[in-house]
């Protein structure tokens, strides 16, 4: 009888939430098709995969390709480039949506606020190809805006795109411009959840706008900041492929070549799928270690964590 009652309760709850489940269904299908099912292909990192023989008929080689990667002279360079690019992206890219949201929260003119929000959101919807094309046009040593500005000052134009030391700043600045506005949405939503009475109480106590910011606003959005920081830390090693690949060139390989571009060359260009898969799996494991460590530290020092 208890089992029947439990089943009836479950079906009742299911029927009550059917529309939410229907909305969730496309998301579930996406993750199953494009995230979980492709994980089956990880087995080829332990095989000498041959495209014509198939996965199961290919010879098992164990950790051969992992040893090849760790012993390769490219390993330290790739790890350094990927780690530094990810760290710079977190250190300089993470605070910008927070700062933008705090600035927008102080704007009292609704029309101007909506205009700034719209302008800052738009770059998020521009493809990486277009963004990189804009960067290339902007930094062109012959026709770029920066080159013309240098000439007005009497300076010699510099081709920043072929300077290895400039690759990381260019990538980080372009990424901030593209995603800061979109990222601020989360913090703007968190700001609306702060009780207005806290500001009234702080104002009665004589707190200035600056003190209200530090003692009311920032603590109010701190849980959202911690969660977003943890997610960003998880992507320090797992950097996207497209923008790096489009921005890099042979002259900047020294600082621009990262794990994802190396996987592309090994797997799709040279056809060594097993080697590329091994490197990609290593990247995923390191990212998991990063996010678990950051989550553990956050749980120990604060009350906010992912799980």
C-alpha positions in Angstrom: 0.0 0.0 0.0 2.9 2.3 0.9 4.5 1.6 -2.5 1.3 2.3 -4.4 0.8 5.6 -2.4 4.4 6.6 -3.2 3.9 5.8 -6.9 0.7 7.8 -7.0 2.4 10.8 -5.3 5.3 10.6 -7.7 2.9 10.5 -10.7 1.0 13.4 -9.3 4.1 15.5 -8.9 5.2 14.5 -12.4 1.9 15.7 -13.8 2.1 18.9 -11.9 5.6 19.6 -13.3 5.1 18.3 -16.9 5.5 21.7 -18.5 8.8 22.4 -16.7 10.0 18.9 -17.7 9.0 19.6 -21.4 11.1 22.8 -21.2 14.0 20.9 -19.7 13.8 18.1 -22.3 15.8 19.9 -25.1 18.6 20.7 -22.6 18.7 17.0 -21.5 18.8 15.8 -25.1 21.6 18.2 -25.9 23.8 17.0 -23.1 23.1 13.4 -23.8 23.9 13.7 -27.5 26.8 16.1 -27.4 28.3 15.6 -24.0 27.7 12.1 -22.6 27.5 9.9 -25.7 30.8 11.3 -27.2 32.6 10.2 -24.0 32.5 6.7 -25.5 35.2 7.8 -27.8 37.7 8.3 -24.9 38.6 4.6 -25.2 40.6 5.3 -28.3 43.2 7.2 -26.2 44.2 3.7 -24.9 44.2 2.2 -28.3 46.3 2.6 -31.5 43.2 3.8 -33.3 42.8 3.1 -36.9 39.9 4.8 -38.7 39.3 1.8 -41.0 39.5 -0.9 -38.4 37.2 0.8 -36.0 37.4 1.3 -32.2 37.1 -2.3 -31.0 39.4 -3.8 -33.7 42.2 -1.4 -33.0 45.1 -2.6 -30.9 45.2 -1.9 -27.2 48.3 0.1 -26.2 47.4 1.2 -22.7 49.1 4.4 -21.5 51.4 4.7 -24.5 50.1 8.0 -25.8 50.0 9.5 -22.3 53.6 8.7 -21.8 54.4 10.1 -25.2 52.7 13.4 -24.2 54.3 13.7 -20.8 57.8 13.0 -22.2 57.3 15.3 -25.2 59.2 18.6 -25.2 55.9 20.3 -26.0 54.2 19.3 -22.7 55.7 22.0 -20.5 55.2 24.7 -23.1 51.6 23.8 -23.7 50.8 23.5 -20.0 52.5 26.9 -19.3 50.7 28.7 -22.2 47.3 27.2 -21.3 47.6 27.8 -17.6 48.8 31.4 -18.0 46.2 32.3 -20.5 43.5 30.8 -18.3 44.8 32.6 -15.2 45.0 35.9 -16.9 41.5 35.4 -18.2 40.2 34.8 -14.6 42.3 37.5 -12.9 41.4 40.3 -15.4 38.2 38.9 -16.9 36.3 37.8 -13.8 36.1 41.2 -12.0 34.9 43.1 -15.1 31.3 41.9 -15.1 31.1 42.6 -11.4 32.4 46.1 -11.9 30.1 46.7 -14.8 27.1 45.5 -12.8 28.0 47.7 -9.8 28.4 50.7 -12.1 25.0 50.1 -13.8 23.4 49.6 -10.4 24.4 53.2 -9.5 22.9 54.7 -12.7 19.6 56.4 -12.0 18.6 57.4 -15.6 16.7 54.4 -16.9 17.1 55.2 -20.6 20.9 55.6 -20.4 21.1 52.4 -18.2 19.2 50.4 -20.8 21.4 51.8 -23.6 24.6 50.8 -21.9 23.2 47.4 -21.1 22.2 46.8 -24.7 25.6 48.0 -26.0 27.5 45.8 -23.6 25.4 42.7 -24.3 25.6 42.8 -28.1 29.2 41.6 -28.4 28.3 38.3 -26.7 26.1 37.4 -29.7 28.9 38.1 -32.3 30.7 35.0 -33.5 34.4 34.5 -32.6 35.2 34.7 -36.3 33.8 38.2 -36.5 35.4 39.3 -33.2 38.8 38.1 -34.4 38.3 39.8 -37.7 37.6 43.0 -35.9 40.7 42.6 -33.8 42.8 42.0 -36.9 41.4 45.1 -38.7 41.9 47.2 -35.5 45.5 46.2 -35.0 46.5 46.1 -38.7 50.0 47.8 -39.0 48.9 49.5 -42.2 45.2 50.3 -42.1 44.3 49.7 -38.4 43.0 52.4 -36.1 45.8 51.8 -33.7 48.4 52.2 -36.4 46.9 55.5 -37.5 46.9 56.7 -33.9 50.6 55.8 -33.6 51.3 57.8 -36.8 49.5 60.8 -35.4 51.8 60.7 -32.4 54.9 60.3 -34.6 55.5 56.7 -33.6 56.3 53.7 -35.7 53.3 51.4 -36.1 53.7 48.0 -34.5 52.3 44.7 -35.8 51.0 43.4 -32.4 49.6 40.3 -33.9 53.0 38.8 -34.7 54.5 39.7 -31.3 54.4 36.6 -29.0 54.4 38.8 -25.9 51.2 40.6 -27.0 49.1 37.5 -27.7 47.8 37.0 -24.2 46.9 40.7 -23.6 45.1 40.8 -27.0 43.2 37.6 -26.3 42.2 38.7 -22.7 41.1 42.2 -23.8 39.0 40.8 -26.7 37.4 38.2 -24.4 36.5 40.9 -21.8 35.0 43.1 -24.4 32.9 40.2 -25.8 31.6 38.7 -22.6 31.7 41.2 -19.8 28.3 42.7 -20.6 26.6 39.3 -20.8 28.3 38.1 -17.5 27.0 41.2 -15.7 23.4 39.9 -16.1 23.9 37.4 -13.3 25.2 40.1 -10.9 22.4 42.5 -11.8 19.9 39.8 -11.0 21.7 39.2 -7.7 21.6 42.9 -6.9 17.8 43.0 -7.2 17.6 40.4 -4.4 19.2 42.6 -1.9 16.7 44.0 0.7 16.3 47.8 0.2 15.8 48.1 3.9 19.5 47.3 4.3 20.4 50.4 2.3 17.9 52.5 4.3 19.4 51.3 7.6 23.0 52.0 6.4 21.9 55.5 5.3 20.4 56.2 8.6 23.7 55.1 10.3 25.4 57.7 8.1 27.1 55.3 5.6 28.1 56.9 2.4 27.5 55.4 -1.0 31.0 53.9 -1.0 30.5 52.3 2.4 27.1 51.0 1.4 28.8 49.4 -1.6 31.4 47.6 0.5 29.1 46.7 3.4 25.8 46.0 1.7 26.1 45.5 -2.0 29.2 43.4 -2.3 28.2 41.0 0.6 24.8 40.7 -1.0 26.2 39.4 -4.4 29.1 37.5 -2.8 27.4 34.0 -3.2 26.9 34.6 -6.9 30.5 35.8 -7.2 31.9 32.7 -5.5 29.8 30.4 -7.8 30.9 32.2 -10.9 34.6 32.2 -9.8 34.5 28.5 -9.2 33.1 27.9 -12.6 35.7 30.1 -14.2 38.5 28.3 -12.3 37.2 25.1 -13.8 37.9 26.5 -17.3 41.5 27.7 -16.6 42.9 24.7 -18.5 39.8 24.0 -20.7 40.1 27.2 -22.8 38.0 27.5 -25.9 39.6 26.6 -29.2 38.1 28.9 -31.8 39.4 32.3 -30.7 42.9 31.1 -29.9 43.2 29.3 -33.2 42.0 32.3 -35.2 44.2 34.8 -33.4 47.4 32.7 -33.4 49.9 32.4 -36.2 53.3 30.7 -36.6 55.1 33.8 -35.2 53.1 33.6 -31.9 53.2 29.8 -31.3 55.7 30.3 -28.5 52.9 31.8 -26.3 49.7 31.0 -28.2 49.9 27.2 -28.6 47.7 25.6 -26.0 46.2 22.2 -25.4 43.1 22.6 -27.6 45.1 23.8 -30.6 47.6 21.0 -30.1 44.7 18.5 -30.0 43.4 19.9 -33.3 46.8 19.5 -35.0 47.4 16.0 -33.6 43.9 14.7 -34.2 42.4 16.4 -37.2 45.4 17.7 -39.1 47.9 14.8 -38.6 45.3 12.1 -38.1 46.7 10.8 -34.8 43.3 10.5 -33.1 44.6 8.5 -30.1 47.2 11.0 -29.2 44.8 13.9 -29.5 42.2 12.1 -27.4 44.8 11.4 -24.7 45.7 15.1 -24.5 42.1 16.1 -24.4 41.3 13.6 -21.6 44.2 14.9 -19.7 42.9 18.5 -20.0 39.5 17.4 -18.7 41.0 15.6 -15.7 43.1 18.6 -14.8 40.1 20.9 -15.1 38.1 18.6 -12.8 40.9 18.7 -10.2 41.0 22.5 -10.4 37.3 23.0 -9.9 37.1 20.3 -7.1 40.0 21.9 -5.3 38.5 25.4 -5.6 35.1 24.1 -4.4 36.7 22.4 -1.4 38.6 25.6 -0.4 35.4 27.7 -0.9 33.4 25.3 1.3 36.1 25.5 4.0 36.4 29.3 4.1 32.8 30.2 3.3 29.3 28.9 3.2 29.1 28.9 -0.6 30.1 26.0 -2.9 28.9 24.1 -5.9 28.0 21.0 -3.9 
